[in-house]
Amino acid sequence: MITETGRVVGVEDNALWVETIRRSTCGSCSAQKGCGQGLMNKATDGRRNQLRVLLGSQSAESFHIDDEVEISIPERALIGGAMMVYLLPLITMIVGMGAASQYAVGDVAAAVGALFGFVLGMALVRLHAAYIHNKPAFQATVVAKSQSGLINSIAINAAPYSE
């Protein structure tokens, strides 16, 4: 399980909206200059991210705005989600390009087939996201509620808010 601490910014019947701050680990990495993730973290460091987190067996009445909570997501869900988002559109784009090349000659047909395959892959990603919307095995869940509210309040409130 991957865990993170965040602040509640919204409460629903079976879920919370939690705001987290992205923290960069790039300072200790040896591939600092050759990594795209490092560049993205420098450009967006300190941004607040809001995500919907399922409550599971806990009651929504026990959470209020500005409560501090610890959330977790299974590694399997994170890796599977990354594979779905990045690889499925790529694979369908290549298949679409190959299929169009079989039935029509030319680069334009291959490009149109690739575009059609990419759009189909993105649509399949959206369908998959709708399918797993409330499935706990694929969603972040609330692990614990902070009793004091001071555990990580300095890190959450220190960065200026930016859009």
N, C-alpha and C positions, 0 to 999 in steps of 0.2 A: 504494500500500500504506500502510496505517495501522499504525504500529509502537508498541509499548509494552514496557516492561521489567517483569519479574515474578520471583517466587521460586517454585521447584518445591515443591509440597506433596504430590504423589503421582505415582507412576510406573506406567503400564500397559504392555502389550506394544507398542502402536503410538501411544500418546498420553501426554501429561503433564497433570497438574492443576497449573495455575499460578495463583498468588495475585497480584493487582495491587491497587493503591490508586487510587481515582478521584481525579483532580486536577481542580480547577475552573478554568476560564478566564474565569469570570464577572467577575472584577475589572477586566478590560480591555474589557468589552462595554458599549455605550451603552444597551442595553435592560435594565438590571439589574432594575429594579422591575417591569417588565411581562412578565417571562419566567418561565414555569413551570419551565423547566430550572434557572434560577438558584435558585428556591425549593427544588427537590429537592436540588440540590447543597449548599445550606446545611444542610438537614435530615440529609443522609447523608454529608457531607464526611469523608473519612478512613476510610470503610468499606472493608474489604477484599473484593474480588470474586474468586471462584474460577471458573475456566473450564477446560474440556477443550481441549487444544491438540494437534493432530496432529503427529507427528514427521517425516513424510515419508520421506526416504531415510536419516535418522539412526537410530542404534541406541539402544534404551532403556537398554542397559547403561552408556552413557556419561553418563547423567544420574543424579543422586542428590538426595535431599531437601535443601532449602535452597540448591541451585544457583541462580544467577541466570541468566535467559535473556531473550532479546529475541524477542518474538512479533510476528507481523503478520497482518493480515486484508485481503483485497482490498476496495477501496471499493465495487466492484460488489456484493459479498456483503453488505456493511453496508447499502447503500441498498436492495437487493432484499429483505433480511430485514426492514427497517423497513416497506417497502411491504406485504410479506406479512402481517406481524403487525398492522399498523394498518388497512390498507385492505381486506383480504379479508373480515374479519368485518363491517366496516361495509357493504360492498357486498352481501354475502349477507343482512345484516339488512334492507337497503332492498328487495332483491329479494323476500325472504320476506314483508315487509309488503305490497308491491304485489301479490304473487300471492294472498295471503290476502284482500286487499281485493277482488280480482276475483271470488272464489268465495263470499264471505260479506260481509254488510253489517254495519257497526258497528266501533266502536273496539276492542272486545275481540278481534275476529277479526284486526284489523290488528296489535294488540299481540302476540297469540299467534304470528302469522306472523313478526313481527319477532324475537321470542324464538327461534323455531325456526331462522330464518335466521342469527341470531347464533351459536347453538350449532353449526350446520352449518359456519359459517365458522371457528370455533375448532377443530372437529374436522379441517377441511382444513389448518389451520395445523399441528396436531400430526402429521398424515400427511406433510406437507412436511418437517417437522423430522426425522422418522424416515427419510425418503428421502435427505436430504442429510447424515445423521449422520457418515459417514466419507468424504465427497467433499471433496477438498482445495480445490476451487474455491470452496467455500462456508464453509470452516472456517478458524479461526486456525491458523497453523503456526509452528513454531519456526524462527527465522531464524539465531540465533547463541547460543552459550553463553559467558557471561562467563568469562574466564580468571582474573581476580583475585577476582571475587565482591564487589568493592567499588564498582562503578560507581554503583549506585543504592541501596546498602544503607541509607543514612541515611534516604532517603525511604520505603523499605519498612518499616523498623523504627521510624520515629519516631512514627507515629500509634498511639494505643491501640486495641486490638482491641475491637470492639463488635458485637453481634449485632443 
